[in-house]
Amino acid sequence: MSGIDLRTINLVTGLMCVVMGTVILGMRRNFPSSIQGLGLWGLGALLGMLASAFYGAERLMPPSLAAIGGNALALTACGLMYFGTQRFYAQQVHWQRWAGVGAISLCGLTYFAVVHPDYQMRVALFTATLAGLFAAHARLLWRQGRGFAARFTLVVMGLQTLIFVARCVAAFWLDQASTHRFAASTIHNAYFVSFSFMVLLFLVGVLLMASERVRAEFEHMATFDSLTGALNRRVLLLAGDQELLRWQRHAHPFAVLLIDIDHFKQINDQHGHLVGDQVLKRLAAALRQPLRKTDLLARYGGEEFLVLLPVTDEATARELGERVRAAVQAMPSDPPGCPCTISVGVSGVHEGDTTFDQLVARADLALYQAKNAGRNRVVMMDNPTLPSHGRTP
């Protein structure tokens, strides 16, 4: 370890930062706007490259200026990466607090670089400040992070925090006031190499975090209706097929509710489609209130919603249908003069059913009867045999 050239490690660290920072900023343009923090991560990496450049340029400028500039840029870079993670998790960014900590630390570093040069104190103060910042970063990942990428980044930040603490303590018996930044020693070399490696691992970790978030958002889009937040039709039909298989194996009853907003076309025609969209959102929220945690609500199409009721007989399904209808009728009119009611068709599984579509078809016919009977009511299809006629378009 003592044969390592620290100037080369410093150069490699700077190159890694500029490459990863450029990659992160380039990927930011292709990520959804809902994923925040990439800009701050990328900018932090680029500032890390500038910090390495300052440290390596001590022969081209006064050593005190190289030390102060490098320390200021390194502290700012690490702070921006922390703020990027706060933005990523939609947390409030308390930059004033850390700006104050950084300013105090930088004043001390400047004093021990210009007024009373002391490398030992600079190392102790610099690593203590970064240890506190990295510990806060690790704590944020521990509290907010989910999945492999967040845990991976948490481990990286936790290990680097321990390394900073160890280097801070070691400064008081390893270094002297006149020790040079690039002086070779086993502990200092290990610190330098580990920090460079951890920077790379952290930037890889945040890229993985962003990629996991993109995948999660696409999975959400493939599962939920973007307007109402209810499940989409495909997901509920798949769940219905699974429920039918369970009924065939274990004879657990289940039922469905098919729900349609009464006179929804008039709402759109009189108040516009934007108001119609708001009605759909409010309706979905009202429908969820009387449902149980195990019940699945999906937007079936247009103004229709389908509810899957596992382990539910037809009588209980009808009671739930009535509670759902009453909850929607109790919604306040918004806008005024725009009341909203629903018609509900109920159907349970019957002997001889071989597909989930048969339940939905019976619920559809029950809904048709509810519409013909005056709307704002619940009708259950008692006869499992489908009549020859269906709903008119």
Beta strands, then each sheet from edge to edge (+ up, - down):
strand 1: 255-261
strand 2: 296-301
strand 3: 304-309
strand 4: 342-348
strand 5: 378-380
sheet 1: 2+ 3- 1+ 4- 5-
end
